[in-house]
Amino acid sequence: MLDFTLSPEQLEIQRQARDFALKEILPKAAYYDELNVLPIDILKKAFDAGLLNGGIPKKYGGRGLGLIEGVLITEELSAACLGLATSLSDNGLGIEPIILSNKEDLKKKYLTILSKEPKFICFATSEPTMGSDVAGMLCHAAKKGNDYILNGTKYWITNAGIADYMTVFATVDPKSQHEGICAFVVERDWEGVSTGEHIQKLGQRASNTAALNFKNVVVPKENVLAEPGEGFVLAMRTFSRTRPSIGAFAVGAARSAMEFAIDYAKKRQAFGMKLQNYEAIQFKIAEMYQKMETSRLLVLKSAWESDNGMDSTISASIAKFYATEAAFEVASEAMQIAGGYGYTRMFPFEKILRDVRLLMIYEGTSEIQRVIVAGHALGNYKPVMPPLEELAILRSEGTGKMFDDEMKGKTAWRCRMCGYVHYGDNPPDECPSCFFPSTAFKKVWPA
């Protein structure tokens, strides 16, 4: 039985996140976007409010929130500022590989710290020469005794400039692709770890994005998160858990764009009538609402699957690429409704549009999500319908009888090439439609 009702506890979490977003983020969003700086104090306030690191299990001092609670929080924060929401949520991305690993000592050490202190952790797979192609990484980890020596650069890393810790994916041999990838927990103050300058971006400017560089960094054996061959699987499992959150980013931003557009349409007049009374505007708003609601349902479905121990890879990919593309369409249409004012920096539409554009790129581009979903549809998906060559498309021979009476005692053969159906004890010597021989026919009735 389906139930789309949020529990009282989930509604309270949603309310807390919404109150925080409206009070602490929304008034400062444009300011820090203009300043191109991540305000650490907001992240620390979010930690104090219980809105950071919520997914850490209770046994390590965390709240033990599920992914559904996580996407509820993310939507509310994103509605206020997508850039700040990205940095607020990135701790969850950095933490997830640790939670998913089988390294109990690492869990006890780092998850306990992150649940008790406003510390930050980032997730590092992307590099200057690769993003979605995780298997193509070049950052090198060389085994030295029981330890590893880390050399290379990670790029496009959210919160790299503020992270106390980092989950880093590297390879022992670039030629081995997936099989060579391993993962580590690295600390910022280790010798050889450095951070690049904040990368200048079109949108999400209040979210810190920078490079990480490793020069002969010694990673002790106790900080090995995944041995070679295990790292790629861990990264993919992490993305399956975190991609619903990207969809939630999109839902929050789309919701704000729609709400601002509705407010404008209700108050702005043109040709003697309010915009909301024009059917063209009503249709735009209807489509905005439809896309936002559809996106939210897809996000919640993938989060629910994950929380219930199901493989959410496909649902997460669908939610990710549908919701992010829908959000961009909604933001663009919202700007269209606001006209010239929407294009100015005095209104929120241009910032939302700049911010949402990134969602179709990070954590696996829309194209990568399509590859994943297409691979499932063409490979693992189990169809209900029979193969076309076995499909009995049976037609009356003009008797006027009911189906069972007319087909009683008949045998039907279908041409596998053109679909022509022949009635008779045996197939014809040659198809009268496409002229293929009798071997092209397959018996389709009786089934």
Secondary structure, 3 states (H helix, E strand, C coil): CCCCCCCHHHHHHHHHHHHHHHHHHHHHHHHHHHHCCCCHHHHHHHHHCCCCCCCCCHHHCCCCCCHHHHHHHHHHHHHHCHHHHHHHHHHHHHHHHHHHCCCHHHHHHHHHHHHHCCCCEEEECCECCECCCHHHCCCEEEEECCEEEEEEEEEEEECCCCCCEEEEEEECCHHHHHHHEEEEEEECCCCCEEECCCCCCCCCCCCCEEEEEEEEEEECHHHEEECCCCHHHHHHHHHHHHHHHHHHHHHHHHHHHHHHHHHHHHHCEECCEEHHHCHHHHHHHHHHHHHHHHHHHHHHHHHHHHHCCCCCHHHHHHHHHHHHHHHHHHHHHHHHHHHHHHCCCCCCHHHHHHHHHHHHCCCCCHHHHHHHHHHHHHHHCCCCCCCHHHCCCCCCCCCCCCHHHHHCCCCEEEECCCCCEEECCCCCCECCCCCCEHHHEEEEECC
